[in-house]
Structures are given as C-alpha cells and as structure tokens.
C-alpha cells in the first residue's frame, strides 16, 4: 500500500510561464485508485484520452482483476499467450530486481497473496506449515521464463503471477513517456501515492516539492516526516502500518508484505519504505523489496544501487521507532 502524498498545488485555472507554456491539470481514476497530473505545454492535445488508453492497455496486459487479461489467462495455465511489450518489460525488470534482491522481490508470490487474502480470491481458512510448504512449490521467479516466441514458460501451471508491486509504477512511466512524446518536458504525476517528476515547476522556477507521510499520521489530518525536491526522478512508498488483515477465526494478523523466501506474511523490522529511483517501476519494486528484506539487508543492497535512495522507518531492539536515510535522501531533505 502506498503512503506518499504530494505537497504541491495543482491549479485548475490556466496560467502562463516565462517559457510561454500553459499549465494544464488532468485527474481521473486508474489501477483502482486516482491520479493527478500537472504539466506545462505549448500545444494542446487530448491528454485524458491518451492516459485512459495507456491505463486500459496496462490492465489488459497485467491486471489480475480482469479475467480476460493476458496475465489472468497465463495464471490459468494458458502457455500459448503471446505477450505484449508491457508484459515483456515488466517481466524483464522483475527478473532483474529478483536477482538483485536475492529473491526478496518475486512476482510469483501470487498463490501466497491469494492464500493470505490479499489477492483476488477468498483466503484460505487455515495456513499451517504443511499448507505453506505445498504453496511454496509454486513460488520462485527462477521457475518461469520468457521464451524467444514471447510466451511464458512455467515449471508448474499453478504458478501465479502478481505484478501489483511494479505494474502501477510501470504504468506511470508510460504516462510520462506519453506526455514527453507530446512535447511536455515539465510535469508531475501522482497516481495512488506514487510520483514521477520531470523538469521543474515552471510557475515557481523550482524543482517539484513532494512529501513523505509520517507513519503516525492521522488519515484525516495527514502530517509529513520530510519534504523533498524531485527532478527527473520517481518516488514510491510501501508500508504495513495501515494495510493488514486480521483473520476472523484465529485473530492472527497478516501484513500485506510477504517474504518470498519463507512464504510468511510477517512484518520485518522495516515498517515503511520510501524510495527514489530513475523510474517509477523501479521505485515501486524496491519499496516493496525493502519491506521484506529488513533494515540490515536493505542497507547492504542500497550500497550496490547508486541511482536509488531510500527513507526507511524501522523498529529497533527496544521496540522504538527509528529512521534510516541514505546519503542522497539526507541531502534532498536538507535542501528543502
């Protein structure tokens, strides 16, 4: 679940900038949430229509909530589907991040998400060690492959893809590319709390300013831990402090971040992760990864990712809430 909020004013009225570009504002619904986009342009184009087309295309490719989407058909065991560029791009990037995180980012955990009640089917009534062992045979990105014929090969037909931790970010990147193809160089996209910022806020001649929500923030009166400038970067966040499920029979709490190596829906010491990366798909995926990795493994991984910055909150050995910021994130926080 994403908990980023923009601290930026979106103007409904048209105004002009020094570059003689008009500011435009577009909002709507996509991927089960809402989006708000502010951009500067010297020419008019049907932005809303183009954005809706992109959202529909991504959904038809990788949405598990559409029974006739490519991913749904593949999840049902259809090995004849010729995947499109969206599925291919998401698959390849997922495989790369799967390897870099040593398996902590794994979109084949769909059977586990469904079992715990975070997917698109009813949860299992009981998940004991035997049940978990049987489910784990269907988990592992090393058990799937993209063939030269652009089909997906699975070692077991019951392997279930769930690209929710990367697909929305990828969709935002596509929307950004669409704006750029129409001559837009300065824009801010916020979709479901994920952000892509390019160029600058021309009205203020400054970088776009966004905020990281504090984990103790009141949902009706939100507060922010940090505000930072973003330019030609994306930001995404993940946290377990609001999204979880309590089993009605056992009373057990299941958090939405699942450890792909153990199969357990248990919270690590990291309670929230906010990530800045070159693309929103990467920021989206790494934010989810850090939740499962825990603090020390996340810090080690971050050292190998020079283009990725992070703000992590975690619980220490005394059960006190702490925060960790990479050097780049500290610089950004200090600059604003």
Secondary structure, 3 states (H helix, E strand, C coil): CCCEECCCCCCCCCCECCCCCEEEEEEEEECCEEEEEEEEECCCCCHHHHHHHHHHHHHHHHCCCCCCCHHHHHHCCCCCCCCCHHHHHHHHHHHHHHHHCCCCCCCCEHHHHHHHCCCCCCCCCCCCHHHHHHHHCCCCHHHEEECCCCCEEECCCCCECCCHHHHHHHHHHHHHHHHHHCCCCEEEEEECCEEEEECCECCCCECEEEEEECCCCECCECCEEEEEEECCEEEEEEECCCCEEECCCCCCEEECCCCCCCCCCCCCCEEEEEEEECCHHHHHHHHHHHHHHCHHHHHHHHCCCCCCEEEEEEECCCCCEEEEECHHHHHHHHHC
